[in-house]
Amino acid sequence: MRKFLFFTTVLILIAGTVAQGWQRPTATKPRKLSVEVFQVLGLPLNIHEAALTEKDSGFLLYCRMSSEASSDLVGLRYSLAMIDPVTGARLLANRIEGFALPAYGSKSLTFATPIKFKPKEGCRIVLMLEQVISSEAIWEVIKAKDALDAYVKGDFSIQPNVMRVANQVDAPLQIRIIY
């Protein structure tokens, strides 16, 4: 009888150990951080639903964008800042990204360039467009850094100005007929 109890106890312990070791691994969902967008009036591109998704190489910027331009948009430049309540604002990235967005169109996309940083609890992340490029024109935010600094400090009264210039590099060639 003692041998039977001993073997039963050993089998129960082995079964419990094996069952614990064979648990299904829980799939970890990638971390997603919401991004606050500082909309600049005067730019022909609006950013909505911006978020940073964590991947192995860093965080990737996902956003929905809509165009108000009469020509196709081909790129943008943006700044991304992290606001820590204790240490203040810190610039995370200032990037130029290329894409194709038709005139008056909208699109969701994830930029493939990873952003490497360690987010802290209670931090806000702010995105600001600094430049929008189409094949015909370039829209540039004047004093973008000053406007972003004021915004992250809580001064929402400063609205940046936008300057539009002709795109001399990407513009399609004009056909000239000489008689």
C-alpha positions, 0 to 999 in steps of 0.5 A: 500500500505504501508503494502504491501511495508513493508512486501515485504521489510521484506521478501526480508531481511529475504530471503537474511539473510537465503540465506547467512546462507545457503551457502555451506561450502567451502571445505578447501584443506589440505596444502601441503609443498614441501620438498627439498631432499639432495641426498646422493650418495652411499645410495641404496635409492633415494627419489623423490617428497617429500612433507609434507601434513597437517592433524589434527594431524600434517604434514605427510611426503609423498615421492616417493622412488626407490631402487638400492639395490639387496635385499629388503629394510625394513627401513630408518632413516631421518632428516628433517630441516626447514631453516628460512631466519631470524633465520636460520636452525632448526631441525624438526624431526629425525625419523626411519620409516619402510616399505617394498620395493623390490629390484630395485623397486619403491614405493610412500608412506606416513609415518603415524608418524605426525610431529608437527611444525608451518611453516613460510612464506619463509621457506625451508624444507630439507630432508636428509637420514641418514641410509638405512636398508635392511635384509642383510646390513645397509648403514650409513651416516658418520657425517650426521649432519655435512653434513646437517648443511653445506648444509643448510648453502649453502655449497654444496661442502661437500659430506657425505661418506657412510659406509656399514656394514652387518646386523647381526640382520635382516639377514636371518638364514644361513642353515649349513649342517654338514657332 
